[in-house]
Amino acid sequence: MGSENIVLTEAAYYILLSLFQPLHGYGIMLKVGDLSAGRVRLAAGTLYGAISNLLVKGWISALPGETNSRKKEYVITDLGKTVVLNELMRLRELVRNGENIVQGGAR
């Protein structure tokens, strides 16, 4: 399946955005909270389920860590970046169409 017809959940979208720089799980939780001004809060179970799913899809990867550290860091892959860019284009279209209709300029 190509990355162009994918609709991201809000949690997946924010997790991917947060991983443009490597972060561990707790760092992702904090970054998602910051990006969403506290509106999106990820519980640990939700976060790690999403991370597992994103790893399987190849949208993020785990960085090799120190052998005695439990903190695993993750980073977005090139495929993940493509998915985010496609989602941004989809969201812009949604907003543009909504604004056109609400403001009376329906096509």
C-alpha positions in Angstrom: 0.0 0.0 0.0 1.4 3.4 -0.9 1.8 6.2 1.6 -0.5 8.6 -0.3 -3.9 7.2 0.7 -3.2 6.9 4.4 -5.2 8.8 7.0 -3.3 9.2 10.3 -4.8 9.2 13.7 -4.0 12.3 15.6 -1.8 10.3 18.0 0.2 8.8 15.2 0.5 12.2 13.5 1.9 13.8 16.6 4.2 10.9 17.4 5.7 11.1 13.9 6.1 14.9 14.2 7.8 14.5 17.6 10.3 12.0 16.1 11.9 14.4 13.6 14.5 14.4 16.4 15.3 11.1 18.3 13.4 10.7 21.5 12.6 7.9 24.0 9.0 7.1 25.0 8.6 9.5 27.8 10.2 12.3 25.7 7.6 11.5 23.0 4.8 11.8 25.5 6.1 15.2 26.6 6.7 16.5 23.0 3.2 15.4 21.9 1.8 17.3 24.9 3.8 20.4 23.9 2.9 20.2 20.2 -0.8 20.0 21.0 -0.7 22.5 23.8 -1.7 19.8 26.2 -4.8 18.7 24.3 -3.4 15.3 23.3 -2.2 13.2 26.1 -0.8 9.7 25.4 -1.1 7.1 28.1 1.9 4.7 28.2 -0.1 1.8 26.7 -1.4 3.9 23.9 2.0 5.2 23.1 3.8 1.9 23.1 1.1 0.3 21.0 1.4 3.1 18.5 5.2 2.8 18.5 5.0 -0.9 17.9 2.6 -0.3 14.9 4.8 2.5 13.5 7.9 0.3 13.7 6.1 -2.5 11.8 5.0 -0.1 9.1 8.6 1.2 8.8 7.6 4.8 9.6 9.9 5.0 12.6 13.0 3.0 13.6 14.6 2.3 17.0 18.1 3.6 17.4 20.8 1.3 18.8 21.0 2.1 22.4 23.4 1.5 25.3 23.3 -2.1 26.3 22.6 -1.3 29.9 19.9 1.3 29.3 16.2 0.5 29.2 15.4 3.8 27.4 15.1 3.1 23.7 15.2 6.0 21.3 13.1 6.2 18.1 13.4 8.4 15.0 11.2 9.0 12.0 12.3 7.2 8.7 12.2 8.7 5.2 9.0 6.7 4.6 7.5 8.2 7.8 8.4 11.7 6.6 6.6 11.0 3.3 3.6 9.9 5.3 3.6 13.1 7.3 4.0 15.3 4.3 1.1 13.5 2.6 -1.0 14.0 5.7 -0.2 17.7 5.8 -1.4 18.0 2.2 -4.6 16.1 3.0 -5.2 18.3 6.1 -4.6 21.5 4.1 -7.2 20.4 1.5 -9.7 19.7 4.3 -9.2 23.1 5.8 -9.2 24.9 2.5 -12.5 23.2 1.4 -14.1 23.8 4.8 -13.1 27.5 4.8 -14.4 27.9 1.3 -17.8 26.5 2.2 -18.1 28.2 5.6 -17.1 31.6 4.1 -19.6 31.1 1.3 -17.2 30.4 -1.5 -18.1 26.8 -2.3 -16.8 25.6 -5.7 
